[in-house]
Every structure is written in C-alpha cells, then in structure tokens.
Amino acid sequence: MQTNFAPEQLADPDTRESNTILRTCVHCGFCTATCPTFVLLGDELDSPRGRIYLIKDMLESGRPATPEVVKHVDRCLSCLSCMTTCPSGVNYMHLVDHARRYIEETYDRPWHERLLRRVLSAVLPYPARFRAAIAGARLGRPVSALIPGGHVLGQRLRAMLKLAPGALPPPSPMQAPQAHRAEGQRRGRVALLTGCAQQVLAPSINEATIRLLTRMGIEVVVTREQGCCGALDHHMGQHDPAFRLARANIAAWSREIESEGLDGIVINTSGCGTTVKDYGFMFREAPEAERAAKVSALAMDVSEALQKFGYAPSREKPGLTVAYHSACSLQHGQRITTLPKQLLAKAGFAVKEPREPHLCCGSAGTYNLLQPEIAGRLRERKLQNLQETRADLIAAGNIGCLTQLGGDALPTVHTVELLDWMAGGPEPAAVGAARRAKATA
C-alpha cells in the first residue's frame, strides 16, 4: 500500500511504525474471511482491510477522527484473527492500537461514552473497586428490565448487569504478595501475574497455577506492586493509564530479576499475556526499554510454563470430554494453538474443538460491555458450535472468554484447573457440575 506521510509526521515513532505496517498491506482481502465483524455484518469497513483504509486516511490527513472512523474502529474486537490469516505479515495489532490512541486524543465522544470508558478504566483494573462494583451490580440486577433498551447507554448498562455474577468467591490469600516455596528440590523460580478482574471473578485459577507449579518443583513469586497488565486501558486507547500500570509491573518484575532471578513470568490470562509479551515494543522509546524487553522475553503463558517444566498427570483418566475454546489472544495474539490441547490430552481428557475455532466469542476485554449487540451475536454463535461437540464441559485459557461463555450452557473451566486436578489438585466445581449433568442425561 502506498502512503504519503510528511517527514514531520514520520518523526513520531508511532506514526513511523504505522507507516511501515501500512506499506506491508497488499489489499489481498484474505483477512475478510476470518474477521468476526465482517462475517456478521458483511460491511467492508468492518473488515481489517476496510479499517486499514480508514486508519491510513485518518493518520495521513492529521485531522481529528471522524464519527465514521470511530464507529468502525470501535467495532474491531482486536481478536487478531486477521494477523493469523495475512500472508504479508501485516501487524494489525500495532496499527489499530495506534489508531485507538489517536482517536482518544482527537475525537470528542458523546458524554455517556466518555463516562462509561472512564468508569471502566477506573474500576476494572483494580480488584477492590471491581469487587465493590459487582456488589452494586447485584443490587441493580432486579431492576435491569426497567432500563430503557432503545439507547446505546441503556443497552450497555443492561450488558454490564447481565455479566455481573450473582455471587463472588472470597479473596484468596494465595494471591497476596509472597513466595510460594517449591515442593521438594527447587527446579526453577517464576513470577506469577495474578491480574485484576481474574483475582475477583475466579481466584481458583491462580490457586491452581500456584499449586501445580509448586508441586512440579517451581517456586512461584507474587511480587509486590504488580497489578493489571494495562491491556484494558491500552485497547481503549487510554495511553497514560495503560503505561502507568505496565510500568509498575516492569519495575516489580525487574527487581525480582535483578535480585534472585526468574526463569519466567507466568501468565494464566491470555489477554494479559499478549500485552505483557508486547511490553518490549510498547516501551521501545522509553527509558525502561531494556527492562521492558527482558520482561517480554520472560513472559510465558501457563501452558508454555507447564511444557517447559515437564507437566505430568498423576490421576487415572477422568472419562470426560472437553470442548477446547481457543482464546483469540492465545491462538492469534501469541500463536499458541496446539499446546493446551496436547496438555489436556496428556492429562487424560478427550479433547474436541468446535467449528469456526478462529472466530471470537465476543468477550475481547471490554468489548462485550461497549458493543453488547455484536458481542451477544458472537457469543450465541460460539456456544452453538461448542454445544455441537457434545462435550461435557468447556475449557479455555482466558478469564474473559470463560465469563462470556458461562452461565447458561456447558460448565466452563480454565485449562490449568483441569491440569492441576489431574496432577493431584482438588476437583474444580465445573467438573462436579459436568459429572452431575452426565449422570442425569
């Protein structure tokens, strides 16, 4: 693709990078076939190729973003399926991240959109605030039907109340800053990103990760002053809040690297993993560039950590069939596709994959709150494909997907919880639910 940026525009490192990305695109359109929004809506501007044209025009002109550009970029899930499909290697992730930042800096959103985004940015990355918000949502759920659904604000409020769980598990002391000692001879030492929303919604995921790794002889450190990876803000174009959170993690993990050393930074939420693995790029022009690059190099999905340290089950085969949902951030963002399925099979599960495994479930960070209509359609499509497998339960490696797909279909469970159970850990609640459903079928 030919571009026409002025020399002064190319002095900006983000614009310079976007120029390189745009020039890589050859207009082939392969990306349209695997883009969830294009598959649903059939609009060229809701495909990666269409959005690339809009972003190119916006950045080259230097003018503020227009409502049309904002509408179509906002509809992008950042599922990155287009990057898996693209034969030219277009880095759409970095391009759309730049576009979102540019939009937030130049476009005056309606008041209700600004308010919602500020609330999400102020609440979701902070576990205590998020827990309080869910308690408030539970109180508001009985009157959700009274919220007018004709306006986009009402639709979003209804979506938020619907997604809020009816009950929350208590906070887990295992997630507090501390070092969890390895059982037996220590074979390695890793830091664990405990995350933000996951700490509140499903602390059992972090508990399973810690139990499993420590039984494998790996010391697991939960560092002080780590927190949200910054992905939620980053994907809303909120540059400063995202980088503030990321900097805190880089500093916390760097202290650990420089003091006692780390063999990895384990992340069991694939959306977070994609972002942490990109810290090196995000901070390439910053004073902490070297530290950020080291952190990115050490970051690994929990499935990668289990492979690295030699996962082995200790229980007999459970006689359960698992429908494996491959989170977009794992299969497209990190290019990890077969490893989780191999680990589940090694643990003794029969593993099935649904039709259209490349299509997003509609969670996509805050997407199911900001674009509830499209997210709902994607959810129903994904659930139908998963149920067609006739599996006993759904496994995935991302809390957002588990929340999106849970509630009224097959039981959902994080992959690591199943692997921990089959290596001596407690039975996950989803397994008990699957067994009961199987017994009464």
C-alpha positions, -999 to 999 in steps of 0.1 A, spaced: 0 0 0 14 34 -9 15 60 18 21 98 18 32 109 53 50 141 57 86 140 71 75 158 102 48 131 108 73 103 104 93 119 132 67 104 156 78 68 163 42 55 164 34 71 130 66 58 116 57 23 127 22 26 113 36 38 80 57 6 78 27 -15 87 5 1 61 31 -3 34 31 -41 41 -6 -45 32 -12 -56 -4 -50 -53 -4 -55 -91 -9 -86 -93 13 -77 -127 28 -84 -112 62 -120 -105 55 -129 -142 55 -118 -147 91 -128 -113 106 -158 -119 130 -174 -85 124 -172 -88 86 -186 -123 89 -216 -110 109 -221 -76 93 -209 -80 57 -196 -44 56 -162 -39 40 -155 -11 66 -160 -36 93 -132 -58 80 -95 -54 86 -89 -42 51 -116 -16 53 -104 -4 87 -68 -2 74 -80 22 46 -99 43 72 -69 44 96 -45 53 68 -66 83 57 -71 95 93 -34 93 101 -21 108 68 -45 137 70 -36 146 105 -72 157 111 -93 146 141 -110 113 138 -145 113 122 -176 96 136 -174 70 107 -138 61 115 -146 58 152 -176 36 146 -158 10 126 -126 10 147 -147 7 178 -164 -23 163 -130 -41 159 -126 -68 185 -87 -68 183 -91 -106 181 -61 -106 156 -75 -134 135 -65 -112 105 -29 -114 116 -30 -152 115 -46 -152 81 -25 -124 65 1 -137 40 20 -105 41 26 -103 78 7 -70 84 10 -62 121 -26 -51 125 -24 -51 163 1 -23 165 -17 -3 138 -51 -5 155 -36 3 189 -21 35 174 -54 43 158 -73 40 191 -48 62 208 -52 88 180 -90 86 183 -89 92 220 -66 122 216 -86 138 187 -123 128 189 -148 142 213 -171 113 222 -206 118 235 -207 124 272 -222 89 281 -194 72 262 -167 92 279 -183 85 313 -185 47 306 -149 45 295 -137 65 324 -156 42 348 -143 11 332 -107 25 334 -112 35 370 -128 2 381 -118 -29 362 -80 -28 367 -83 -25 405 -96 -56 423 -111 -38 454 -130 -14 433 -141 -41 409 -154 -62 438 -174 -33 451 -188 -26 416 -200 -61 413 -218 -59 446 -235 -28 434 -244 -45 401 -261 -74 420 -283 -48 437 -292 -33 404 -299 -65 385 -336 -69 397 -345 -36 380 -324 -41 349 -356 -48 329 -367 -13 336 -337 3 319 -347 16 285 -330 -5 258 -336 19 229 -305 39 236 -269 26 234 -264 37 271 -293 15 282 -280 -14 262 -246 -12 278 -260 -9 313 -281 -40 307 -250 -58 294 -230 -49 325 -257 -61 349 -261 -93 329 -224 -101 330 -221 -94 367 -220 -128 386 -246 -135 412 -220 -143 439 -183 -139 442 -157 -163 458 -139 -148 488 -104 -132 482 -77 -158 481 -47 -153 505 -26 -172 479 -28 -141 456 -12 -118 482 25 -108 476 47 -137 488 69 -165 476 53 -199 474 80 -224 480 87 -253 457 79 -288 469 110 -310 471 141 -298 453 136 -264 436 139 -267 398 130 -232 389 117 -198 400 89 -178 383 68 -148 389 30 -150 385 8 -122 372 -23 -125 394 -41 -100 372 -70 -77 381 -105 -89 372 -95 -126 375 -84 -121 411 -121 -112 419 -140 -134 395 -121 -167 397 -92 -168 422 -92 -205 418 -73 -201 386 -43 -185 403 -46 -210 432 -45 -239 407 -15 -224 389 4 -220 421 -4 -255 434 5 -271 402 38 -253 396 50 -257 432 42 -295 431 64 -295 400 93 -281 420 89 -245 408 90 -216 433 62 -191 425 66 -155 435 37 -130 436 56 -97 436 47 -66 454 33 -36 434 24 -57 404 -12 -54 391 -32 -50 360 -12 -55 328 -27 -24 312 -45 -42 284 -79 -30 292 -68 7 291 -45 1 262 -73 -13 240 -95 16 248 -68 40 236 -61 52 271 -23 55 267 -13 71 301 -33 48 324 -22 17 304 15 27 305 13 36 342 1 1 351 26 -16 327 55 5 342 46 -8 377 48 -44 365 80 -38 347 95 -23 378 82 -50 401 94 -79 380 128 -62 372 135 -60 409 129 -98 411 150 -105 380 179 -84 393 178 -98 429 171 -135 429 165 -141 391 135 -156 373 131 -184 349 98 -170 336 69 -147 342 38 -169 341 5 -155 329 -27 -176 330 -49 -150 313 -40 -150 276 -53 -115 270 -28 -102 296 -1 -125 282 -4 -109 247 1 -75 262 30 -83 285 48 -101 256 44 -67 238 59 -46 265 92 -45 247 76 -29 217 54 -6 237 83 8 257 109 8 228 114 45 230 111 48 268 139 49 295 129 15 307 132 -1 272 158 -26 282 139 -37 313 107 -40 293 123 -61 267 136 -85 294 102 -88 309 86 -96 275 113 -122 268 105 -140 301 67 -138 298 50 -171 291 15 -185 290 9 -211 317 7 -238 291 42 -228 279 55 -230 315 40 -265 320 56 -277 289 89 -261 299 89 -277 333 75 -311 323 39 -314 333 28 -350 341 -6 -362 354 -9 -385 384 -46 -395 383 -64 -420 362 -82 -408 331 -114 -390 342 -137 -402 314 -147 -366 304 -148 -349 270 -136 -313 269 -146 -288 242 -115 -266 240 -122 -229 232 -90 -213 219 -90 -177 231 -81 -152 203 -54 -137 224 -38 -171 227 -42 -185 192 -38 -152 173 -20 -129 197 6 -154 210 3 -181 182 -2 -209 208 -27 -233 192 -20 -270 198 -1 -269 232 -31 -265 255 -50 -293 237 -19 -316 239 -17 -309 277 -54 -317 282 -50 -350 262 -19 -359 282 -39 -354 313 -65 -379 301 -93 -359 286 -109 -365 253 -105 -331 235 -128 -317 209 -126 -284 190 -157 -266 177 -164 -254 142 -150 -220 134 -124 -221 161 -108 -189 147 -139 -168 154 -140 -147 186 -166 -154 214 -173 -117 217 -156 -111 251 -125 -92 239 -116 -73 271 -143 -46 274 -159 -53 240 -189 -71 255 -196 -40 275 -190 -14 248 -205 -34 219 -231 -57 236 -252 -64 205 -223 -77 183 -208 -95 213 -241 -112 220 -244 -125 185 -208 -138 186 -215 -155 219 -245 -173 206 -227 -185 175 -197 -197 196 -219 -215 222 -239 -233 194 -206 -245 179 -193 -256 213 -225 -275 222 -224 -293 189 -193 -311 201 -214 -329 227 -186 -324 252 -191 -324 290 -176 -290 297 -157 -261 280 -121 -253 288 -103 -221 279 -72 -201 289 -87 -167 294 -110 -153 321 -128 -130 297 -139 -160 275 -149 -180 305 -171 -152 318 -186 -146 283 -194 -183 277 -206 -192 312 -240 -190 328 -265 -210 307 -246 -236 287 -219 -262 294 -198 -257 326 -167 -236 319 -133 -241 335 -98 -228 330 -74 -253 314 -50 -250 343 -76 -260 368 -82 -293 349 -45 -299 346 -40 -292 383 -68 -316 393 -53 -344 372 -19 -338 388 -32 -341 424 -52 -309 430 -88 -305 441 -117 -312 417 -129 -280 400 -165 -271 406 -172 -272 368 -161 -309 368 -186 -317 395 -214 -299 375 -204 -318 344 -205 -352 362 -239 -344 376 -253 -334 342 -238 -365 326 -253 -388 353 -288 -373 347 -286 -372 309 
